Amino acid sequence: MTFSKKQQITISVLGGIIVGGGLLFMYLLRAHTYLGDDPSACVNCHIMSPYYATWMHSSHARNATCNDCHVPHENFVRKWTFKGLDGMKHVAAFLTFSEPQVIQAHPASSQVIMNNCIRCHQQLNTELVKTGRIDYMLTMVGKGKACWDCHRDVPHGGHNSLSGTPHAIAPYPDSPVPEWLKSLKGEE
């Protein structure tokens, strides 16, 4: 099937508009910020402000980012697959207005978090207190405790809801909307 010159130009222009619009949409959503490990990317969504603020004032802020605790570190593929799927779940909750007042980790996330507690505190867990390796799933059937059963306020403190930290100081990202576009809105 061959296209005329006019059809080729039309297809190219429409394709450019669709691709350009998609890239602009991803930029406005700050999708690029999630590719790194900067914790301030988490406050792209306002519901994460209490978690960011409580982490920022904890001892973990000096040595650990959000990804250090909340994504797997076994290998590159597992890390990015988990991060992508978890991110899509967060987007779906945001778009459907179904984010809970207090966010809680689901079992797969809990397993990742506990694995990372053990990974970072390996010497403490194996040499000093001799707890060895406790799997999160074992805690679910009463064969041990999850790290946060005793360390409840680490690293987010006890105020993990929008109402519990109404004045949370978090570095909200600058608006990606250009000034010229903001000025058009003000002229209406």
Backbone as a printed PyTorch tensor [residue, N CA C, xyz], in Angstrom:
tensor([[[  0.8500,  -1.1760,   0.0000],
         [  0.0000,   0.0000,   0.0000],
         [  0.8940,   1.2380,   0.0000]],

        [[  0.6960,   2.0900,  -0.9160],
         [  1.4840,   3.3210,  -1.0050],
         [  0.6050,   4.5030,  -0.6400]],

        [[  1.2380,   5.4760,  -0.0300],
         [  0.5360,   6.6860,   0.3750],
         [  0.9610,   7.8350,  -0.5160]],

        [[  0.0220,   8.7120,  -0.7830],
         [  0.3650,   9.9050,  -1.5540],
         [  1.2030,  10.8320,  -0.6850]],

        [[  1.8080,  11.8090,  -1.3120],
         [  2.6460,  12.7720,  -0.5760],
         [  1.8250,  13.4820,   0.5010]],

        [[  0.5860,  13.8410,   0.1750],
         [ -0.2870,  14.5210,   1.1340],
         [ -0.6100,  13.5990,   2.3200]],

        [[ -0.8760,  12.3260,   2.0590],
         [ -1.1570,  11.3700,   3.1260],
         [  0.0720,  11.1530,   4.0060]],

        [[  1.2550,  11.0960,   3.3890],
         [  2.4900,  10.9150,   4.1550],
         [  2.7220,  12.0940,   5.0960]],

        [[  2.4780,  13.2980,   4.6010],
         [  2.6530,  14.4940,   5.4230],
         [  1.6320,  14.4890,   6.5650]],

        [[  0.3820,  14.1540,   6.2470],
         [ -0.6660,  14.1050,   7.2760],
         [ -0.3250,  13.0800,   8.3560]],

        [[  0.0960,  11.8910,   7.9550],
         [  0.4710,  10.8430,   8.9120],
         [  1.6530,  11.2940,   9.7460]],

        [[  2.6480,  11.9320,   9.1190],
         [  3.8190,  12.4100,   9.8540],
         [  3.4410,  13.4700,  10.8700]],

        [[  2.5820,  14.4150,  10.4830],
         [  2.1660,  15.4760,  11.3980],
         [  1.3600,  14.8920,  12.5590]],

        [[  0.4090,  14.0240,  12.2630],
         [ -0.3880,  13.4050,  13.3230],
         [  0.4840,  12.5600,  14.2490]],

        [[  1.4080,  11.8130,  13.6660],
         [  2.3380,  11.0140,  14.4770],
         [  3.1800,  11.9050,  15.3750]],

        [[  3.6610,  13.0260,  14.8230],
         [  4.4540,  13.9670,  15.6140],
         [  3.6540,  14.5740,  16.7510]],

        [[  2.3930,  14.8980,  16.4840],
         [  1.5290,  15.4610,  17.5270],
         [  1.2890,  14.4310,  18.6260]],

        [[  1.0320,  13.1920,  18.2430],
         [  0.7710,  12.1470,  19.2390],
         [  2.0230,  11.8730,  20.0720]],

        [[  3.1710,  11.7060,  19.4090],
         [  4.4150,  11.4330,  20.1460],
         [  4.8000,  12.6350,  21.0050]],

        [[  4.7360,  13.8340,  20.4300],
         [  5.0750,  15.0440,  21.1810],
         [  4.1400,  15.2630,  22.3530]],

        [[  2.8440,  15.0560,  22.1500],
         [  1.8730,  15.1910,  23.2290],
         [  2.1210,  14.1750,  24.3320]],

        [[  2.4480,  12.9470,  23.9360],
         [  2.7550,  11.9090,  24.9230],
         [  3.9870,  12.2550,  25.7350]],

        [[  5.0310,  12.7520,  25.0640],
         [  6.2570,  13.1390,  25.7710],
         [  6.0080,  14.3250,  26.6980]],

        [[  5.2110,  15.2930,  26.2420],
         [  4.8690,  16.4380,  27.0920],
         [  4.0800,  15.9680,  28.3210]],

        [[  3.1370,  15.0670,  28.0920],
         [  2.3430,  14.5250,  29.1920],
         [  3.2450,  13.8320,  30.2100]],

        [[  4.1900,  13.0150,  29.7430],
         [  5.1040,  12.3240,  30.6520],
         [  5.9850,  13.3250,  31.3980]],

        [[  6.4020,  14.3940,  30.7310],
         [  7.2060,  15.4270,  31.3850],
         [  6.3970,  16.1340,  32.4690]],

        [[  5.1510,  16.4930,  32.1470],
         [  4.3070,  17.1780,  33.1240],
         [  3.9910,  16.2810,  34.3220]],

        [[  3.9550,  14.9770,  34.1050],
         [  3.7550,  14.0340,  35.2040],
         [  5.0480,  13.7820,  35.9810]],

        [[  6.1430,  14.3370,  35.5020],
         [  7.4650,  14.1670,  36.1050],
         [  7.9160,  12.7120,  36.1010]],

        [[  7.5460,  11.9860,  35.0620],
         [  7.9020,  10.5650,  34.9590],
         [  9.4140,  10.3720,  34.9930]],

        [[ 10.1570,  11.3140,  34.4570],
         [ 11.6170,  11.2030,  34.4150],
         [ 12.2500,  11.2010,  35.8100]],

        [[ 11.5820,  11.8020,  36.7850],
         [ 12.1680,  11.8580,  38.1310],
         [ 12.1800,  10.4920,  38.8140]],

        [[ 11.3370,   9.5820,  38.3610],
         [ 11.2650,   8.2560,  38.9780],
         [ 12.3640,   7.3210,  38.4890]],

        [[ 13.1300,   7.7560,  37.5220],
         [ 14.2090,   6.9100,  36.9970],
         [ 15.4280,   6.9100,  37.9030]],

        [[ 15.5170,   7.8530,  38.8090],
         [ 16.6540,   7.9350,  39.7210],
         [ 16.2770,   7.4870,  41.1170]],

        [[ 17.1260,   7.8460,  42.0700],
         [ 16.9090,   7.4660,  43.4660],
         [ 16.6580,   8.6690,  44.3680]],

        [[ 16.3840,   9.8320,  43.7960],
         [ 16.1780,  11.0320,  44.6030],
         [ 14.8410,  10.9290,  45.3540]],

        [[ 14.8780,  10.9390,  46.6900],
         [ 13.6460,  10.8110,  47.4660],
         [ 12.6270,  11.9230,  47.2000]],

        [[ 13.0690,  13.0840,  46.7520],
         [ 12.1070,  14.1570,  46.5060],
         [ 11.1650,  13.8120,  45.3560]],

        [[ 11.5030,  12.8230,  44.5320],
         [ 10.5890,  12.3800,  43.4780],
         [  9.3020,  11.8270,  44.0810]],

        [[  9.3990,  11.2860,  45.2840],
         [  8.2190,  10.6860,  45.9210],
         [  7.1590,  11.7290,  46.2400]],

        [[  7.5420,  12.9860,  46.4370],
         [  6.5470,  14.0060,  46.7590],
         [  5.9820,  14.6660,  45.5120]],

        [[  6.2020,  14.0590,  44.3530],
         [  5.4660,  14.5080,  43.1710],
         [  3.9750,  14.3300,  43.4310]],

        [[  3.6570,  13.3770,  44.2790],
         [  2.2760,  13.1220,  44.6740],
         [  2.1110,  13.6180,  46.1120]],

        [[  1.1620,  14.5140,  46.3440],
         [  1.0330,  15.1540,  47.6580],
         [  0.7810,  14.1690,  48.7820]],

        [[  0.1960,  13.0310,  48.4970],
         [ -0.1180,  12.0860,  49.5720],
         [  1.1430,  11.5100,  50.2080]],

        [[  2.2690,  11.6280,  49.5100],
         [  3.5310,  11.1040,  50.0350],
         [  4.2440,  12.1070,  50.9480]],

        [[  3.7370,  13.3140,  51.0610],
         [  4.3960,  14.3480,  51.8680],
         [  4.6510,  13.9360,  53.3130]],

        [[  3.6780,  13.3540,  54.0220],
         [  3.9590,  12.9540,  55.4080],
         [  5.0660,  11.9080,  55.4990]],

        [[  5.0980,  10.9990,  54.5340],
         [  6.1080,   9.9430,  54.5500],
         [  7.4850,  10.5340,  54.2720]],

        [[  7.5390,  11.4660,  53.3260],
         [  8.8070,  12.1230,  53.0180],
         [  9.2800,  12.9430,  54.2170]],

        [[  8.3710,  13.7150,  54.8060],
         [  8.7450,  14.5880,  55.9290],
         [  9.2240,  13.7780,  57.1260]],

        [[  8.5350,  12.6750,  57.4460],
         [  8.9510,  11.8860,  58.5950],
         [ 10.2600,  11.1480,  58.3120]],

        [[ 10.4460,  10.6850,  57.0640],
         [ 11.7310,  10.0570,  56.6920],
         [ 12.8540,  11.0840,  56.7790]],

        [[ 12.5920,  12.2940,  56.2700],
         [ 13.6140,  13.3370,  56.2100],
         [ 14.1330,  13.6860,  57.6110]],

        [[ 13.3040,  13.5220,  58.6380],
         [ 13.7140,  13.8410,  60.0050],
         [ 14.1290,  12.6050,  60.7910]],

        [[ 14.3170,  11.4940,  60.1020],
         [ 14.7140,  10.2610,  60.7830],
         [ 16.2020,   9.9900,  60.5910]],

        [[ 16.6970,   9.0220,  61.3360],
         [ 18.0990,   8.6430,  61.1860],
         [ 18.3650,   7.9990,  59.8320]],

        [[ 17.3660,   7.4340,  59.2010],
         [ 17.5540,   6.8000,  57.8970],
         [ 17.8210,   7.8150,  56.7860]],

        [[ 17.4200,   9.0560,  56.9760],
         [ 17.6030,  10.0740,  55.9350],
         [ 19.0790,  10.2900,  55.6080]],

        [[ 19.9520,  10.0500,  56.5830],
         [ 21.3890,  10.2430,  56.3550],
         [ 21.9770,   9.1700,  55.4530]],

        [[ 21.4060,   7.9640,  55.4700],
         [ 22.0460,   6.8390,  54.7960],
         [ 21.1850,   6.0800,  53.8090]],

        [[ 19.9030,   6.3270,  53.7640],
         [ 19.0320,   5.5160,  52.9210],
         [ 18.0280,   6.3790,  52.1620]],

        [[ 17.8220,   6.0350,  50.9090],
         [ 16.7820,   6.6820,  50.1100],
         [ 15.5350,   5.8120,  50.1500]],

        [[ 14.4560,   6.3040,  49.5810],
         [ 13.2090,   5.5260,  49.5320],
         [ 13.4520,   4.1870,  48.8340]],

        [[ 14.1930,   4.2290,  47.7220],
         [ 14.4450,   3.0070,  46.9620],
         [ 15.3230,   2.0180,  47.7150]],

        [[ 16.1510,   2.4890,  48.6230],
         [ 16.9640,   1.5600,  49.4070],
         [ 16.0780,   0.6160,  50.2220]],

        [[ 14.9400,   1.0940,  50.6610],
         [ 14.0400,   0.2800,  51.4820],
         [ 12.8900,  -0.3370,  50.6910]],

        [[ 12.3920,   0.3740,  49.6970],
         [ 11.1190,  -0.0110,  49.0910],
         [ 11.1970,  -0.7300,  47.7540]],

        [[ 12.3740,  -0.9720,  47.2240],
         [ 12.4850,  -1.7870,  46.0020],
         [ 13.5000,  -2.8990,  46.2150]],

        [[ 13.3190,  -4.0290,  45.5390],
         [ 14.2590,  -5.1430,  45.7010],
         [ 15.6320,  -4.8090,  45.1370]],

        [[ 16.6430,  -5.4490,  45.6790],
         [ 18.0130,  -5.2040,  45.2320],
         [ 18.7080,  -6.4650,  44.7550]],

        [[ 17.9440,  -7.5450,  44.5180],
         [ 18.5650,  -8.7980,  44.0900],
         [ 19.2420,  -8.6610,  42.7300]],

        [[ 18.5490,  -7.9990,  41.7840],
         [ 19.1220,  -7.7800,  40.4560],
         [ 18.3900,  -6.6380,  39.7660]],

        [[ 18.9820,  -6.1860,  38.6810],
         [ 18.4850,  -5.0360,  37.9190],
         [ 17.0550,  -5.2620,  37.4210]],

        [[ 16.7810,  -6.4170,  36.8550],
         [ 15.4710,  -6.7040,  36.2710],
         [ 14.3950,  -6.7040,  37.3520]],

        [[ 14.6500,  -7.3900,  38.4530],
         [ 13.6600,  -7.4390,  39.5370],
         [ 13.3950,  -6.0450,  40.1030]],

        [[ 14.4540,  -5.2670,  40.2720],
         [ 14.2970,  -3.9100,  40.8090],
         [ 13.3920,  -3.0680,  39.9150]],

        [[ 13.6790,  -3.0310,  38.6350],
         [ 12.9280,  -2.1560,  37.7340],
         [ 11.5390,  -2.6890,  37.4350]],

        [[ 11.3660,  -3.9990,  37.4260],
         [ 10.0290,  -4.5640,  37.2430],
         [  9.1500,  -4.2120,  38.4330]],

        [[  9.6710,  -4.4130,  39.6410],
         [  8.9230,  -4.1030,  40.8560],
         [  8.6120,  -2.6070,  40.9140]],

        [[  9.6050,  -1.7890,  40.6250],
         [  9.4330,  -0.3370,  40.6790],
         [  8.3650,   0.1130,  39.6780]],

        [[  8.4030,  -0.4530,  38.4740],
         [  7.4250,  -0.0950,  37.4480],
         [  6.0130,  -0.5270,  37.8060]],

        [[  5.8620,  -1.7570,  38.2620],
         [  4.5310,  -2.2550,  38.6240],
         [  3.9690,  -1.5040,  39.8260]],

        [[  4.8130,  -1.2480,  40.8160],
         [  4.3770,  -0.5030,  41.9890],
         [  3.9890,   0.9240,  41.5930]],

        [[  4.7690,   1.5220,  40.7150],
         [  4.4580,   2.8650,  40.2370],
         [  3.1360,   2.9200,  39.4950]],

        [[  2.8720,   1.9040,  38.6690],
         [  1.6030,   1.8710,  37.9400],
         [  0.4290,   1.7050,  38.9040]],

        [[  0.6410,   0.9390,  39.9730],
         [ -0.4030,   0.7850,  40.9830],
         [ -0.6770,   2.1320,  41.6620]],

        [[  0.3840,   2.8830,  41.9310],
         [  0.2220,   4.2020,  42.5490],
         [ -0.5170,   5.1540,  41.6060]],

        [[ -0.1620,   5.1250,  40.3230],
         [ -0.8360,   5.9780,  39.3390],
         [ -2.3170,   5.6200,  39.2630]],

        [[ -2.6230,   4.3250,  39.2300],
         [ -4.0220,   3.8900,  39.1580],
         [ -4.8000,   4.3750,  40.3810]],

        [[ -4.2110,   4.2750,  41.5640],
         [ -4.8910,   4.7380,  42.7780],
         [ -5.1250,   6.2440,  42.7110]],

        [[ -4.1380,   6.9760,  42.2220],
         [ -4.2620,   8.4280,  42.1280],
         [ -5.3490,   8.8170,  41.1200]],

        [[ -5.3430,   8.1760,  39.9410],
         [ -6.3000,   8.5290,  38.8970],
         [ -7.7290,   8.1370,  39.2480]],

        [[ -7.8940,   7.1430,  40.0840],
         [ -9.2380,   6.7140,  40.4780],
         [ -9.6540,   7.2920,  41.8360]],

        [[ -8.8400,   8.2030,  42.3590],
         [ -9.1100,   8.8420,  43.6500],
         [ -9.3200,   7.8160,  44.7590]],

        [[ -8.5380,   6.7510,  44.7350],
         [ -8.7260,   5.6900,  45.7280],
         [ -7.5300,   5.5600,  46.6680]],

        [[ -6.7160,   6.6350,  46.7710],
         [ -5.6080,   6.5360,  47.7090],
         [ -6.1570,   6.5570,  49.1220]],

        [[ -5.6320,   5.6680,  49.9650],
         [ -6.1130,   5.6290,  51.3540],
         [ -5.5310,   6.7860,  52.1570]],

        [[ -6.1710,   7.1170,  53.2590],
         [ -5.6780,   8.1740,  54.1420],
         [ -4.3190,   7.7910,  54.7180]],

        [[ -4.1580,   6.5260,  55.0620],
         [ -2.8930,   6.0320,  55.5680],
         [ -2.4480,   4.9070,  54.6440]],

        [[ -1.3150,   5.0930,  54.0150],
         [ -0.8100,   4.0910,  53.0770],
         [ -0.1590,   2.9590,  53.8550]],

        [[ -0.4690,   1.7330,  53.4470],
         [  0.1440,   0.5730,  54.0770],
         [  0.7140,  -0.3300,  52.9910]],

        [[  1.8180,  -0.9570,  53.2920],
         [  2.4700,  -1.8400,  52.3350],
         [  1.6580,  -3.1220,  52.1640]],

        [[  1.5340,  -3.5640,  50.9200],
         [  0.8920,  -4.8580,  50.6770],
         [  1.9300,  -5.9560,  50.9190]],

        [[  1.5380,  -7.2250,  50.9790],
         [  2.4880,  -8.2910,  51.3480],
         [  3.7670,  -8.3460,  50.5070]],

        [[  3.6780,  -8.1550,  49.1980],
         [  4.9050,  -8.1930,  48.3770],
         [  5.8440,  -7.0520,  48.7610]],

        [[  5.2940,  -5.8740,  49.0110],
         [  6.1180,  -4.7420,  49.4450],
         [  6.6930,  -4.9830,  50.8350]],

        [[  5.8970,  -5.5690,  51.6980],
         [  6.3800,  -5.8700,  53.0520],
         [  7.5670,  -6.8230,  53.0010]],

        [[  7.4930,  -7.8110,  52.1110],
         [  8.6060,  -8.7510,  51.9630],
         [  9.8630,  -8.0170,  51.4900]],

        [[  9.7080,  -7.1210,  50.5230],
         [ 10.8430,  -6.3490,  50.0130],
         [ 11.4270,  -5.4780,  51.1170]],

        [[ 10.5740,  -4.7950,  51.8580],
         [ 11.0470,  -3.9120,  52.9300],
         [ 11.8120,  -4.7100,  53.9780]],

        [[ 11.2610,  -5.8500,  54.3730],
         [ 11.9380,  -6.6590,  55.3940],
         [ 13.2630,  -7.2030,  54.8640]],

        [[ 13.2900,  -7.6460,  53.6180],
         [ 14.5540,  -8.1080,  53.0250],
         [ 15.5990,  -6.9970,  53.0560]],

        [[ 15.1640,  -5.7750,  52.8030],
         [ 16.1060,  -4.6580,  52.8040],
         [ 16.5380,  -4.2700,  54.2080]],

        [[ 15.6630,  -4.4070,  55.1950],
         [ 16.0860,  -4.1950,  56.5880],
         [ 17.2140,  -5.1740,  56.9260]],

        [[ 16.9890,  -6.4290,  56.5910],
         [ 17.9680,  -7.4760,  56.8880],
         [ 19.2540,  -7.2460,  56.0900]],

        [[ 19.1160,  -6.8360,  54.8260],
         [ 20.2930,  -6.5910,  53.9810],
         [ 21.1580,  -5.4710,  54.5640]],

        [[ 20.5410,  -4.3690,  54.9470],
         [ 21.3190,  -3.2340,  55.4630],
         [ 21.8540,  -3.4840,  56.8760]],

        [[ 21.1090,  -4.2250,  57.6580],
         [ 21.4980,  -4.4720,  59.0450],
         [ 21.9570,  -5.9200,  59.2240]],

        [[ 22.6010,  -6.4550,  58.2130],
         [ 22.9950,  -7.8630,  58.2190],
         [ 23.9060,  -8.2120,  59.3960]],

        [[ 24.8880,  -7.3910,  59.6450],
         [ 25.8050,  -7.6930,  60.7400],
         [ 25.0580,  -7.7170,  62.0700]],

        [[ 24.1920,  -6.7450,  62.2850],
         [ 23.3970,  -6.7030,  63.5090],
         [ 22.5230,  -7.9460,  63.6280]],

        [[ 21.8820,  -8.3230,  62.5480],
         [ 20.9480,  -9.4590,  62.5720],
         [ 21.6170, -10.8180,  62.6930]],

        [[ 22.8500, -10.9390,  62.2760],
         [ 23.4730, -12.2620,  62.2930],
         [ 24.5370, -12.4250,  63.3700]],

        [[ 25.2620, -11.3620,  63.6860],
         [ 26.3600, -11.4930,  64.6410],
         [ 26.0140, -11.0060,  66.0370]],

        [[ 25.3150,  -9.8940,  66.1210],
         [ 25.1040,  -9.2760,  67.4280],
         [ 23.8880,  -9.8270,  68.1630]],

        [[ 22.7410,  -9.8300,  67.5410],
         [ 21.5560, -10.3220,  68.2370],
         [ 21.1850, -11.7360,  67.8190]],

        [[ 21.8720, -12.2670,  66.8290],
         [ 21.7220, -13.6510,  66.3840],
         [ 20.2790, -14.0390,  66.0500]],

        [[ 19.5630, -13.1100,  65.3910],
         [ 18.2000, -13.4520,  64.9760],
         [ 18.2110, -14.2820,  63.6990]],

        [[ 19.2760, -14.1520,  62.9340],
         [ 19.3280, -14.8770,  61.6670],
         [ 18.3640, -14.2820,  60.6720]],

        [[ 18.0200, -15.0700,  59.6940],
         [ 17.1340, -14.5640,  58.6370],
         [ 15.6940, -14.9890,  58.9270]],

        [[ 14.8400, -14.0010,  59.1030],
         [ 13.4170, -14.2470,  59.2970],
         [ 12.7110, -13.7450,  58.0470]],

        [[ 11.9220, -14.5690,  57.4360],
         [ 11.1920, -14.2120,  56.2330],
         [  9.8650, -13.5700,  56.6230]],

        [[  9.4340, -12.5520,  55.8820],
         [  8.1720, -11.8840,  56.2000],
         [  7.0030, -12.8630,  56.1870]],

        [[  7.0090, -13.7980,  55.2410],
         [  5.9110, -14.7590,  55.1680],
         [  5.8590, -15.6470,  56.4200]],

        [[  7.0060, -15.9150,  57.0290],
         [  7.0110, -16.6710,  58.2800],
         [  6.3370, -15.8710,  59.3970]],

        [[  6.5020, -14.5520,  59.3600],
         [  5.8670, -13.7180,  60.3870],
         [  4.3520, -13.7560,  60.2440]],

        [[  3.8770, -13.9560,  59.0310],
         [  2.4370, -13.9860,  58.7960],
         [  1.7860, -15.2280,  59.4070]],

        [[  2.5620, -16.2860,  59.6280],
         [  2.0200, -17.5090,  60.2250],
         [  2.5100, -17.6880,  61.6640]],

        [[  2.9990, -16.5960,  62.2540],
         [  3.3760, -16.6150,  63.6600],
         [  4.7230, -17.2300,  63.9740]],

        [[  5.6240, -17.3150,  63.0020],
         [  6.9420, -17.9050,  63.2470],
         [  8.0210, -16.8300,  63.2570]],

        [[  7.8080, -15.8210,  64.0270],
         [  8.7610, -14.7230,  64.1280],
         [  8.0470, -13.3910,  64.0200]],

        [[  8.8300, -12.3360,  64.0770],
         [  8.2730, -10.9930,  64.0010],
         [  8.8850, -10.2450,  62.8240]],

        [[  8.1070,  -9.3650,  62.2550],
         [  8.6270,  -8.4640,  61.2290],
         [  9.4420,  -7.3880,  61.9390]],

        [[ 10.3810,  -6.8220,  61.2430],
         [ 11.2520,  -5.8020,  61.8520],
         [ 10.4360,  -4.6760,  62.4840]],

        [[  9.3750,  -4.2570,  61.8080],
         [  8.5830,  -3.1260,  62.2800],
         [  7.6290,  -3.4880,  63.4150]],

        [[  7.5460,  -4.7610,  63.7820],
         [  6.7610,  -5.1030,  64.9670],
         [  7.3860,  -4.4750,  66.2110]],

        [[  8.6990,  -4.3860,  66.2270],
         [  9.3970,  -3.7460,  67.3530],
         [  9.8300,  -2.3220,  67.0060]],

        [[ 10.1890,  -2.1050,  65.7670],
         [ 10.7140,  -0.8090,  65.3310],
         [  9.6470,  -0.0690,  64.5410]],

        [[  8.4900,   0.1050,  65.1250],
         [  7.3060,   0.6730,  64.4760],
         [  7.5600,   2.0640,  63.8950]],

        [[  8.2870,   2.8900,  64.5830],
         [  8.4620,   4.2720,  64.1490],
         [  9.6920,   4.5030,  63.2790]],

        [[ 10.3170,   3.4410,  62.8090],
         [ 11.5030,   3.5870,  61.9650],
         [ 11.0950,   3.2790,  60.5400]],

        [[ 11.3850,   4.1110,  59.5910],
         [ 11.9660,   5.4490,  59.6740],
         [ 10.9410,   6.5560,  59.5450]],

        [[  9.6530,   6.2320,  59.5580],
         [  8.6590,   7.2550,  59.2590],
         [  7.9590,   7.8590,  60.4540]],

        [[  8.3600,   7.5260,  61.6600],
         [  7.6610,   8.0830,  62.8060],
         [  6.2470,   7.5410,  62.8820]],

        [[  5.4820,   8.0140,  63.7880],
         [  4.1320,   7.4960,  63.9690],
         [  3.0610,   8.3560,  63.3420]],

        [[  3.4200,   9.2350,  62.4410],
         [  2.4590,  10.2040,  61.9040],
         [  2.3960,  10.0870,  60.3880]],

        [[  1.9070,   8.9450,  59.9150],
         [  1.9470,   8.6760,  58.4860],
         [  0.6210,   8.8730,  57.7830]],

        [[ -0.0410,   9.9690,  58.0250],
         [ -1.2520,  10.2640,  57.2770],
         [ -1.2990,  11.7640,  57.0470]],

        [[ -2.1140,  12.1620,  56.0980],
         [ -2.2400,  13.5920,  55.8240],
         [ -2.7820,  14.3290,  57.0400]],

        [[ -3.6950,  13.7080,  57.7830],
         [ -4.2370,  14.3720,  58.9590],
         [ -3.2700,  14.3220,  60.1350]],

        [[ -2.3820,  13.3150,  60.1810],
         [ -1.4260,  13.1890,  61.2740],
         [ -0.2600,  14.1460,  61.1450]],

        [[  0.0120,  14.5990,  59.9340],
         [  1.0980,  15.5540,  59.7060],
         [  0.5800,  16.6610,  58.7840]],

        [[ -0.3770,  17.4620,  59.2730],
         [ -1.0070,  18.4490,  58.3900],
         [ -0.0520,  19.5420,  57.9190]],

        [[  0.9880,  19.8010,  58.6650],
         [  1.9240,  20.8530,  58.2800],
         [  3.2800,  20.2660,  57.9070]],

        [[  3.2630,  19.0930,  57.2930],
         [  4.5050,  18.4250,  56.9030],
         [  5.2890,  19.3120,  55.9500]],

        [[  6.5370,  19.5000,  56.2770],
         [  7.3970,  20.3060,  55.4090],
         [  8.0760,  19.3560,  54.4410]],

        [[  7.7230,  19.4860,  53.1880],
         [  8.2930,  18.6410,  52.1480],
         [  8.6300,  19.5280,  50.9650]],

        [[  9.6830,  19.2150,  50.2450],
         [ 10.0900,  20.0550,  49.1210],
         [  9.2180,  19.7970,  47.8940]],

        [[  8.0450,  20.4020,  47.8680],
         [  7.1810,  20.2050,  46.7210],
         [  7.9030,  20.6290,  45.4500]],

        [[  7.7480,  19.8600,  44.3990],
         [  8.4690,  20.1880,  43.1630],
         [  7.9240,  21.4560,  42.5360]],

        [[  8.8010,  22.1770,  41.8340],
         [  8.3690,  23.3510,  41.0930],
         [  7.4150,  22.9080,  39.9960]],

        [[  6.5160,  23.7980,  39.6410],
         [  5.5600,  23.4830,  38.5900],
         [  6.2940,  23.3710,  37.2530]],

        [[  6.0040,  22.3340,  36.4690],
         [  6.6400,  22.2180,  35.1610],
         [  5.9670,  23.0960,  34.1110]],

        [[  4.8920,  23.8100,  34.4920],
         [  4.1780,  24.6510,  33.5400],
         [  4.9920,  25.9220,  33.2940]],

        [[  5.2980,  26.2240,  32.0220],
         [  6.0910,  27.4250,  31.7150],
         [  5.3570,  28.7000,  32.1260]],

        [[  6.1240,  29.7240,  32.4590],
         [  5.5570,  30.9990,  32.9110],
         [  4.6050,  31.5990,  31.8800]],

        [[  4.9530,  31.5020,  30.5820],
         [  4.0910,  32.0840,  29.5530],
         [  2.7180,  31.4190,  29.5400]],

        [[  2.6730,  30.1350,  29.8640],
         [  1.3970,  29.4330,  29.8950],
         [  0.6120,  29.8120,  31.1460]],

        [[  1.3190,  30.0120,  32.2590],
         [  0.6570,  30.4610,  33.4900],
         [  0.0390,  31.8440,  33.2680]],

        [[  0.7570,  32.7080,  32.5390],
         [  0.2420,  34.0520,  32.3030],
         [ -1.0100,  34.0370,  31.4430]],

        [[ -1.1290,  33.0800,  30.5330],
         [ -2.3390,  32.9740,  29.7210],
         [ -3.5410,  32.6370,  30.5900]],

        [[ -3.3430,  31.7930,  31.5810],
         [ -4.4180,  31.4090,  32.4840],
         [ -4.8780,  32.6170,  33.2930]],

        [[ -3.9260,  33.4780,  33.6940],
         [ -4.2640,  34.6670,  34.4820],
         [ -5.0130,  35.7170,  33.6850]],

        [[ -4.9140,  35.6840,  32.3470],
         [ -5.5550,  36.6940,  31.5110],
         [ -7.0430,  36.4140,  31.2710]],

        [[ -7.5040,  35.2240,  31.6020],
         [ -8.8960,  34.8580,  31.3300],
         [ -9.8710,  35.6400,  32.1390]]])
